[in-house]
Amino acid sequence: MSTTTTIVFTIPTKAEVSETNQSLFDNLQKGLGFVPNLYAYFAKSETALGDYLALQNRKSSLRAKEREVINLVTSQINGCRYCQSAHTVIGKMNGFTDEQILEIRKGTASFDSKLDALAKFTASVVANLGKATEESKNNFFAAGYNEANLIDVVIVVGDKIISNYIHNLTEFEIDFPIADAI
């Protein structure tokens, strides 16, 4: 009979990470007021935190609200409670109401036709492993998005998949108010 041991993943302290990552911790502390556990966990790797922050902070053809739609939809489909919680807070900072955030997490945005096309396109991309339906692609472009936007949607989805998978694998403590389950 085999026994299964549960691995407990821990968040490193500033003193436990490299000097390069300590500097990134300082910048996060200054910018956000704290170092989110997700970012701290990335610092267990010498380069992952810097690489991830560069990806996340890259210039994009998408507005912040649009990126939050992608983050919320992707995190919901991937079942990442950490990112659902973090992006609920960030979504509110970007002007979404609690009700709108819950709707977006379900893959629609009936309150805004362009964001609705984006939410549905994102849901189709994530749920179908990049093979979005023709209908969702057609509606995405009909809503006014272009091919540069399509590329940026995929980059944001990729960014969110990275963080979703890290948390889903490790299940370290969520340091944001826990988002409602849906």
C-alpha positions, -999 to +999 in steps of 0.1 A: +000+000+000+015+033-010+012+065+010+008+099-004+026+128+012+012+163+007+039+187-003+036+221+014+048+250-008+061+280+011+065+317+002+101+329+005+110+359+026+130+387+011+161+374+030+157+340+013+159+352-023+187+365-045+199+401-044+183+407-078+150+394-065+154+414-033+156+445-054+124+435-073+107+429-039+117+465-029+101+478-062+069+458-056+067+470-020+070+506-032+046+502-060+019+480-045+025+485-008+033+448-004+048+418-022+020+395-033+026+359-025+025+350-062+053+373-070+073+362-040+069+326-050+083+334-085+114+346-067+124+310-058+137+311-094+166+334-101+150+349-133+113+340-132+101+371-112+119+396-135+108+377-166+072+375-154+070+412-144+085+422-178+058+401-196+030+415-174+041+451-177+048+451-215+032+477-237-001+464-252-027+474-277-053+466-251-066+489-224-063+480-187-100+472-185-097+448-215-067+431-199-087+426-167-115+410-187-090+385-201-074+379-167-108+373-150-121+350-177-089+330-180-086+326-142-122+314-139-118+288-166-085+276-152-100+274-116-073+296-100-087+311-068-056+332-063-060+350-096-098+352-094-093+370-060-064+393-072-082+403-104-114+409-086-095+436-066-078+449-097-110+448-117-127+471-091-097+494-093-104+496-131-140+506-126-159+473-127-187+466-102-189+434-082-218+423-104-199+430-136-168+411-123-190+380-116-205+382-151-171+386-167-158+356-148-187+336-164-174+347-199-198+375-208-201+413-204-237+422-213-231+457-200-206+465-229-209+450-263-172+453-271-161+438-238-187+411-243-171+401-276-137+401-259-149+380-229-166+354-252-135+353-275-112+348-245-134+321-230-133+303-264-096+306-267-089+293-232-116+266-231-105+253-266-068+255-260-062+282-285-087+269-311-114+295-307-147+291-325-152+309-358-182+326-342-161+341-313-134+352-338-159+368-361-176+386-332-142+397-318-133+414-351-168+427-357-166+444-323-137+465-336-107+444-325-079+438-350-051+412-354-027+432-331-054+429-305-057+392-311-020+388-305-021+408-273-051+388-261-031+356-265-001+371-247-023+382-217-039+347-217-004+332-217+006+355-188-025+344-168-020+307-176+015+310-161+002+324-128-029+302-128-008+271-131+017+282-105-010+287-080-030+256-090+001+235-085+012+250-052-020+263-035+000+287-014-020+312+008-041+338-011-032+372+002-062+391-014-098+391-002-111+358-015-134+361-045-168+346-044-170+311-058-192+307-089 
